[in-house]
Amino acid sequence: QVQFVESGGGLVQPGGSLRLSCAPSESISRFYVMGWYRQAPGKQRELVGIITSSGLINYSDSVKGRFSISTDNAKNQMYLQMNSLNPKDTAVYYCKYRSTYSAVEYWGQGTQVAVSS
């Protein structure tokens, strides 16, 4: 089955930026709902934002105006541009994919983002 791999995480200072990528192991449907989620230590996994193949994009209030989701359909990749990072953004970030025609969801393994001075 298809697998998704996140990359781009790391340690960054407050106010800095990171760009995460999410790539599938094989070709995927071009009709989809994809999203970024994050889980901080001791907390539940929460939605960061979603993007659909029809162009709908929504963000959680905590990242609105700072984070930006995009896709490169030619490369089957999804990105999360994170700006103005603060320590509260420290978490493992996961991507999720679901084809519009299926209820099956696929999760990546996660990439760690740490914001600290």
C-alpha positions in Angstrom: 0.0 0.0 0.0 1.1 3.6 -0.5 3.2 5.2 2.1 3.8 8.8 2.9 7.1 10.2 4.1 7.5 13.6 5.7 10.8 15.5 5.6 12.2 18.9 6.5 11.8 19.0 10.2 14.5 20.1 12.6 15.6 22.6 15.2 14.9 26.2 14.6 15.1 29.4 16.6 11.9 31.3 17.5 10.9 33.5 14.6 12.5 31.2 12.1 11.0 29.2 9.3 10.9 25.6 8.1 9.4 23.9 5.1 8.0 20.4 5.5 7.4 18.1 2.6 5.2 15.0 2.3 5.8 12.6 -0.5 4.0 9.4 -1.4 5.8 6.2 -2.3 3.8 5.7 -5.4 1.3 7.5 -7.7 -1.8 8.7 -5.9 -5.3 9.8 -7.0 -5.4 13.4 -8.1 -8.7 13.7 -6.2 -7.9 13.9 -2.6 -8.0 15.6 0.8 -4.6 16.0 2.4 -3.7 17.5 5.7 -1.0 18.4 8.1 -1.4 17.5 11.8 0.9 17.8 14.7 1.3 16.3 18.1 3.1 18.0 20.9 4.5 15.9 23.9 1.7 15.0 26.2 -1.0 16.4 24.0 -3.4 15.0 21.5 -2.8 15.2 17.8 -4.3 18.3 16.3 -5.1 19.6 12.8 -2.8 22.2 11.4 -4.5 22.6 8.0 -6.0 20.8 5.1 -5.9 21.1 1.3 -8.2 19.5 -1.2 -7.6 18.7 -4.9 -10.4 21.3 -5.7 -8.3 24.0 -4.1 -10.0 24.4 -0.7 -7.5 25.2 2.1 -8.2 25.7 5.8 -6.0 26.3 8.7 -6.3 26.1 12.4 -6.5 29.4 14.2 -3.2 28.8 15.9 -1.3 28.8 12.6 -3.4 31.0 10.4 -1.3 33.8 8.9 2.0 32.0 9.7 1.7 28.6 8.0 0.9 27.9 4.3 0.0 24.6 2.7 0.6 23.9 -1.0 0.9 21.0 -3.3 2.8 20.1 -6.4 0.6 17.8 -8.3 3.2 17.0 -10.9 5.4 15.7 -8.1 2.5 14.3 -5.9 3.9 16.3 -3.0 2.4 18.4 -0.3 4.3 21.2 1.5 3.9 23.1 4.8 5.7 26.4 4.9 6.0 27.5 8.5 7.0 31.1 9.3 7.3 33.0 12.6 7.7 29.8 14.5 7.4 29.9 18.3 8.1 27.2 20.9 4.4 26.3 21.0 4.8 25.0 17.4 7.2 22.3 18.7 5.7 18.9 17.8 5.9 15.9 15.6 4.2 16.9 12.3 2.3 14.3 10.3 0.8 14.4 6.8 -2.4 12.6 6.0 -3.9 11.6 2.7 -7.3 10.3 1.7 -8.6 9.8 -1.8 -11.9 11.5 -2.5 -13.2 8.1 -3.5 -12.1 6.2 -0.4 -12.6 6.3 3.3 -9.1 4.9 3.8 -6.6 7.3 5.4 -2.9 7.2 5.1 -0.5 8.7 7.6 3.1 9.5 7.3 5.6 8.5 10.1 6.1 12.1 11.2 8.9 14.6 11.3 10.0 16.4 14.4 10.0 20.2 14.6 11.6 21.8 17.6 11.5 25.6 18.2 14.0 26.7 20.8 16.6 29.3 21.4 
